[in-house]
Amino acid sequence: MKLSLTIACLTALILSACAQSYTLTPTSAEIESAGMLALHGKQSAAIKKLTFWAEHHMPTAQRELGLAYITMPDKLNAGIDWLNKAASAGDEEAQFQLAEAAYKGQLGFTQDYRQAWKWYEAAARQNNAKASFMLARMCKYGEGRAKNLNESIAWLKKSSEQGNAQAMFLLSNAYAAGEGVRQDASEARKWLELAAEGDFPVAIQALAIELQGQTSAGHDLRARHLIKEASDERLMRWNKYQ
């Protein structure tokens, strides 16, 4: 009896010591650093840390563990479960990842626009500009809901205000053509300038072409600089907006 009690006490002490080796108040940077090691290095120590934090209901750790696991075929289902837990707890990146999987039919999901909309909208409400952009696309093309140009433009504006340069460029086009909004050359130019400042290559080139059509020598010089910048951006970031 005494021996079994002693073993039980020792076991409890060992488990307690192991638990104390992981802080219960990690910073986001610490969790994401462990996430990088788990994702790219498949380091077991990092995965153990993330598991400990995830099991203590930390959404960031649940997301990072999920992202690591979905790259491992034998852990895919566990990865999706952790992403769902993180997304349900309000983690916007986990919400976006689940939306992408549902929209594209990845990670074993059947393509499901309604489920994609649910998670894109949740992420967009938390200022995820890419999610807002996808909602604009879904409204425009009737993916998972009836086509609605006005709603599409509303989400495009939100994505632009959240900093998405591609959305800014499309919003500029909408104002230039009067598509879903009142035609407004001033607004079109404003959003084109902002999209170019956001390093969206197509916007940089479009702004350069627009400036070339103006007579000022200063405009012509800026146009030439922009054309070179657009070319450089295409080479360096060709897949950034895919």
C-alpha positions in Angstrom: 0.0 0.0 0.0 2.8 2.4 1.0 4.8 1.5 -2.1 1.8 2.2 -4.4 1.2 5.6 -2.7 4.9 6.4 -3.1 4.8 5.6 -6.8 1.7 7.6 -7.3 3.3 10.6 -5.6 6.4 10.4 -7.7 4.3 10.1 -10.8 2.4 13.2 -9.8 5.6 15.1 -9.1 7.1 14.1 -12.5 4.0 15.2 -14.3 3.9 18.4 -12.4 7.5 19.1 -13.2 6.9 18.5 -16.9 3.9 20.8 -16.9 5.9 23.5 -15.2 8.5 23.4 -18.0 5.9 25.1 -20.3 4.6 28.4 -19.1 0.9 28.9 -19.0 1.3 32.5 -20.1 3.3 32.4 -23.3 3.4 35.4 -25.6 2.0 35.2 -29.1 5.6 35.5 -30.4 6.6 32.4 -28.3 3.6 30.4 -29.6 4.2 31.4 -33.2 7.9 30.7 -32.9 7.1 27.2 -31.7 4.6 27.0 -34.6 7.3 27.8 -37.1 9.6 25.0 -35.7 6.7 22.6 -35.7 5.6 23.4 -39.2 9.0 23.6 -41.0 11.2 21.6 -38.8 8.7 19.0 -37.6 10.5 19.4 -34.2 8.9 17.1 -31.6 9.8 19.5 -28.7 7.9 22.3 -30.5 4.9 20.1 -31.1 4.8 19.1 -27.5 4.8 22.7 -26.4 2.0 23.6 -28.8 0.0 20.6 -27.7 0.4 21.6 -24.0 -0.8 25.1 -24.8 -3.5 24.0 -27.1 -4.9 21.6 -24.5 -5.0 24.6 -22.1 -7.4 26.3 -24.5 -5.1 28.8 -26.1 -6.5 29.5 -29.6 -3.2 30.7 -31.1 -1.5 27.5 -30.1 -4.5 25.5 -31.4 -4.1 27.2 -34.7 -0.4 26.7 -34.9 -0.7 23.1 -33.9 -3.4 22.6 -36.5 -1.3 24.3 -39.3 1.6 22.0 -38.4 -0.5 18.8 -38.3 -2.3 19.4 -41.7 1.1 19.1 -43.4 1.4 15.6 -41.9 -0.8 13.0 -43.7 -1.2 10.9 -40.6 -2.2 13.9 -38.5 -4.5 15.6 -41.0 -7.8 14.9 -39.1 -6.2 16.1 -35.8 -5.0 19.2 -37.6 -8.5 20.0 -38.8 -9.9 19.4 -35.4 -7.4 21.9 -33.8 -8.1 24.5 -36.5 -11.9 24.1 -35.8 -11.3 24.7 -32.1 -9.2 27.7 -32.8 -11.6 29.2 -35.3 -14.6 28.5 -33.0 -12.6 30.4 -30.2 -12.3 33.4 -32.5 -8.8 33.0 -34.1 -9.2 34.8 -37.4 -6.3 33.1 -39.2 -7.7 29.7 -38.4 -11.1 30.9 -39.6 -9.4 32.0 -42.9 -7.6 28.7 -43.3 -10.8 26.7 -42.9 -12.6 29.1 -45.3 -9.9 28.5 -47.9 -10.1 24.7 -47.5 -13.9 24.7 -47.9 -13.7 27.2 -50.9 -11.0 25.2 -52.7 -12.0 21.7 -51.6 -8.7 21.1 -49.9 -7.6 19.2 -46.8 -10.1 16.4 -47.5 -13.1 18.9 -47.6 -15.6 18.7 -50.4 -16.0 22.2 -51.9 -18.6 24.0 -49.9 -19.2 27.6 -50.6 -21.7 28.0 -47.7 -19.1 26.8 -45.2 -16.5 28.9 -46.9 -18.7 32.0 -46.6 -19.3 31.3 -42.9 -15.5 31.3 -42.0 -14.6 34.0 -44.5 -17.2 36.3 -42.9 -16.0 35.5 -39.4 -12.4 36.4 -40.4 -13.5 39.5 -42.3 -15.3 40.8 -39.3 -11.9 40.7 -37.5 -10.2 42.8 -40.2 -8.8 40.0 -42.3 -8.5 41.8 -45.6 -8.1 38.6 -47.7 -11.3 37.2 -46.3 -13.2 40.4 -47.1 -11.8 40.2 -50.7 -13.0 36.7 -51.1 -16.5 37.7 -49.9 -16.5 40.4 -52.6 -15.6 37.8 -55.2 -18.2 35.3 -54.0 -20.9 38.0 -54.1 -19.9 39.1 -57.6 -19.9 35.6 -59.1 -22.8 34.1 -57.1 -20.7 31.5 -55.2 -22.7 30.1 -52.4 -25.3 32.9 -52.6 -27.1 34.9 -55.2 -25.1 37.4 -57.2 -25.2 40.8 -55.6 -23.0 43.5 -57.1 -23.8 46.1 -54.4 -22.8 43.6 -51.6 -19.7 42.7 -53.6 -18.7 46.4 -53.8 -19.4 46.8 -50.1 -17.0 44.0 -49.2 -14.5 45.3 -51.8 -14.5 48.7 -50.0 -14.0 46.9 -46.7 -11.1 44.9 -48.0 -9.6 48.1 -49.5 -10.0 49.9 -46.2 -8.3 46.9 -44.4 -5.3 47.4 -46.7 -5.7 44.8 -49.6 -4.0 46.4 -52.6 -5.7 44.1 -55.1 -9.1 45.1 -53.7 -8.1 48.8 -54.0 -7.2 48.2 -57.7 -10.6 46.5 -58.4 -12.4 49.3 -56.5 -10.6 51.8 -58.6 -11.8 50.0 -61.8 -15.4 50.0 -60.4 -15.3 53.8 -59.8 -13.8 54.3 -63.3 -16.5 52.3 -65.0 -19.4 53.1 -62.6 -19.9 49.4 -61.9 -21.9 49.0 -58.7 -21.0 52.6 -57.6 -21.5 56.1 -59.0 -18.9 56.8 -61.6 -16.2 59.0 -60.0 -12.9 59.6 -61.7 -11.4 61.2 -58.5 -12.2 58.1 -56.4 -10.9 55.9 -59.2 -7.6 57.7 -59.2 -7.4 57.8 -55.4 -7.8 54.0 -55.1 -5.4 53.4 -58.0 -2.7 55.5 -56.3 -3.2 53.6 -53.1 -3.1 50.2 -54.9 0.2 51.2 -56.5 1.5 52.3 -53.1 0.6 48.9 -51.9 2.9 47.4 -54.5 0.3 45.7 -56.6 2.1 45.3 -59.9 -1.0 45.7 -62.1 -1.9 48.9 -60.4 1.6 50.3 -60.7 1.6 49.6 -64.4 -2.0 51.0 -64.8 -1.0 54.2 -63.0 2.1 54.5 -65.2 0.0 54.2 -68.4 -2.4 56.8 -67.1 0.4 59.2 -66.3 1.9 58.7 -69.8 -1.2 60.1 -71.2 -0.7 63.4 -69.4 1.5 66.1 -70.8 3.6 67.2 -67.8 7.3 66.3 -67.9 7.1 65.3 -64.2 4.3 62.9 -65.0 6.3 61.3 -67.8 9.3 60.8 -65.5 7.2 59.3 -62.8 5.5 57.0 -65.4 8.9 55.6 -66.5 9.9 55.0 -62.9 6.6 53.3 -62.2 6.9 51.0 -65.3 10.3 49.9 -64.0 8.9 49.4 -60.5 6.0 47.3 -61.9 8.5 45.1 -63.7 10.6 44.7 -60.6 7.5 43.9 -58.5 6.4 41.3 -61.0 9.8 39.5 -60.8 10.0 39.6 -57.0 6.4 39.0 -56.0 4.9 37.2 -59.0 2.8 34.9 -56.9 1.9 37.2 -54.0 -1.7 37.9 -55.1 -2.6 34.5 -56.4 
